[in-house]
Amino acid sequence: MHTLTVKVQDSVFQEFLNFVSKRKETIEIEKDKNLEYDPFFYERKKQLQQDLEEIDNGTAEMLTQEQYDNEMNSFFKELKLKYAN
């Protein structure tokens, strides 16, 4: 058996369900709980794995507390300017 993620347009969703129901002996539909809670679960998981790998192999950029504070202050100032209007 193979497992796939299928995206079905709203306009043909019922037709898709009818097709699957006619073949319920050979096609099984299972809801992915991870995607119910977080639609971007697998993208976030992939990014986290990449981040952890970069930390482990020493290629992740690490900031000092002062650098981090400066970056965050700058970021919040930009947000205030952008959304002040």
Stockholm file with secondary structure:
# STOCKHOLM 1.0

chainA/1-85         MHTLTVKVQDSVFQEFLNFVSKRKETIEIEKDKNLEYDPFFYERKKQLQQDLEEIDNGTAEMLTQEQYDNEMNSFFKELKLKYAN
#=GR chainA/1-85 SS CCCCCCCCCGGGHHHHHHHHHHTTTTCCCCCCHHHHHCTTHHHHHHHHHHHHHHHHHTCSCCCCHHHHHHHHHHHHHHHHHHHCC
#=GC SS_cons        CCCCCCCCCGGGHHHHHHHHHHTTTTCCCCCCHHHHHCTTHHHHHHHHHHHHHHHHHTCSCCCCHHHHHHHHHHHHHHHHHHHCC
//
